Amino acid sequence: MADQPQPEKPKEPVKIPQPRIEKLEVSVAESLSLAEATKEVSAFSQSRGEWWLRSPQYEWLLNIILKALLFTFVIAMNIWWTHRVLQLLWQSASLTSQYRLANSVLIALVTTSLANFLALVVIVAKHLFPSSK
């Protein structure tokens, strides 16, 4: 009867070692670190110093200010770029100008500059100030 399965041998029980509780030893560096942490916690509860800098209200205010500054910078750069394009157009149309640009080049310059201006303002505004849906 070689084709019948062999009965399993009983397994030995798993030996679980007894838990050892070691004596807690604290080094001088750990105790100093703990003392500094305690001072930090008490400072946060006593003064408005560091706590105010890390509070959500301050982060919200700083977030809005930085977003407004970035948006203002993008608008200023777009205005500067538009001014430069208009200067180029004005100089190209001037009778005393040293160079002339073809009409197709001028049309392409104006349309791409306008599209760039509008798209950049819209993209930055939507990203910085998302709608609350």
C-alpha positions as CSV (number, residue, x, y, z in Angstrom):
1,M,0.0,0.0,0.0
2,A,2.5,2.4,-1.1
3,D,0.0,4.8,-2.7
4,Q,-1.7,5.7,0.5
5,P,-0.5,8.9,2.3
6,Q,1.7,8.5,5.3
7,P,0.1,9.7,8.6
8,E,1.7,13.0,9.8
9,K,4.0,12.8,12.7
10,P,2.9,15.0,15.7
11,K,4.9,18.3,15.7
12,E,6.7,19.5,18.7
13,P,5.1,22.5,20.5
14,V,6.7,25.9,19.9
15,K,8.8,27.0,22.8
16,I,8.1,30.6,23.8
17,P,10.8,32.1,25.8
18,Q,10.0,33.9,29.1
19,P,9.9,37.7,28.7
20,R,12.8,39.6,30.2
21,I,12.4,43.1,31.6
22,E,15.6,44.9,31.5
23,K,16.5,47.8,33.7
24,L,15.9,51.1,32.0
25,E,19.1,53.1,31.7
26,V,19.1,56.6,30.5
27,S,22.3,58.3,29.3
28,V,23.2,61.9,30.0
29,A,22.6,62.9,26.3
30,E,19.1,61.3,26.4
31,S,18.2,63.1,29.6
32,L,19.4,66.4,28.2
33,S,17.4,65.9,25.1
34,L,14.3,65.1,27.2
35,A,14.9,68.3,29.2
36,E,15.1,70.4,26.0
37,A,12.0,68.8,24.7
38,T,10.2,69.7,27.9
39,K,11.3,73.3,27.7
40,E,10.1,73.4,24.1
41,V,6.6,72.2,25.0
42,S,6.4,74.6,27.9
43,A,7.5,77.5,25.6
44,F,4.8,76.7,23.1
45,S,2.2,76.8,25.8
46,Q,3.4,80.0,27.4
47,S,4.2,82.4,24.6
48,R,3.0,83.2,21.1
49,G,6.5,83.0,19.6
50,E,7.1,79.8,17.7
51,W,3.6,78.5,18.0
52,W,2.3,81.5,16.1
53,L,4.8,80.9,13.3
54,R,3.6,77.3,12.9
55,S,-0.1,77.8,13.4
56,P,-2.5,77.2,10.5
57,Q,-3.7,80.8,10.6
58,Y,-0.2,82.1,9.9
59,E,0.3,79.5,7.2
60,W,-3.0,80.5,5.6
61,L,-2.1,84.2,5.6
62,L,1.4,83.5,4.3
63,N,-0.1,81.3,1.6
64,I,-2.4,84.0,0.4
65,I,0.3,86.7,0.4
66,L,2.7,84.5,-1.5
67,K,0.1,83.6,-4.1
68,A,-0.8,87.2,-4.6
69,L,2.8,88.2,-5.0
70,L,3.4,85.4,-7.6
71,F,0.3,86.4,-9.5
72,T,1.4,90.1,-9.4
73,F,4.8,89.0,-10.7
74,V,3.3,87.0,-13.6
75,I,1.1,90.0,-14.5
76,A,4.1,92.4,-14.4
77,M,6.1,90.1,-16.6
78,N,3.3,89.8,-19.1
79,I,2.9,93.6,-19.2
80,W,6.6,94.0,-19.8
81,W,6.5,91.4,-22.6
82,T,3.5,93.1,-24.2
83,H,5.3,96.5,-24.0
84,R,8.3,95.0,-25.7
85,V,6.2,93.5,-28.5
86,L,4.4,96.8,-29.0
87,Q,7.7,98.6,-29.1
88,L,8.9,96.2,-31.8
89,L,5.7,96.7,-33.8
90,W,6.0,100.5,-33.5
91,Q,9.6,100.5,-34.6
92,S,8.9,98.2,-37.5
93,A,6.1,100.5,-38.7
94,S,8.2,103.7,-38.3
95,L,9.4,105.3,-41.5
96,T,12.9,105.9,-40.1
97,S,13.3,102.3,-39.0
98,Q,16.4,100.4,-40.0
99,Y,14.4,97.1,-40.4
100,R,11.1,96.0,-41.7
101,L,9.1,92.9,-40.7
102,A,6.7,91.2,-43.1
103,N,3.0,91.4,-42.3
104,S,2.7,87.7,-41.7
105,V,5.5,87.9,-39.1
106,L,3.9,90.9,-37.4
107,I,0.5,89.1,-37.2
108,A,2.1,85.9,-35.9
109,L,4.0,87.9,-33.2
110,V,0.9,89.8,-32.1
111,T,-1.4,86.7,-32.0
112,T,1.1,84.5,-30.2
113,S,1.9,87.2,-27.7
114,L,-1.7,87.8,-27.0
115,A,-2.5,84.1,-26.6
116,N,0.5,83.7,-24.4
117,F,-0.5,86.6,-22.2
118,L,-4.1,85.4,-21.8
119,A,-3.3,81.7,-21.3
120,L,-0.5,82.3,-18.7
121,V,-2.8,84.6,-16.7
122,V,-5.7,82.1,-16.8
123,I,-3.5,79.1,-15.9
124,V,-1.7,80.8,-13.0
125,A,-5.0,82.3,-11.7
126,K,-6.7,78.9,-11.8
127,H,-3.8,77.1,-10.1
128,L,-3.2,79.7,-7.4
129,F,-6.9,80.4,-6.6
130,P,-8.8,77.2,-7.3
131,S,-12.6,77.3,-7.2
132,S,-14.1,75.6,-4.1
133,K,-16.3,72.9,-5.6
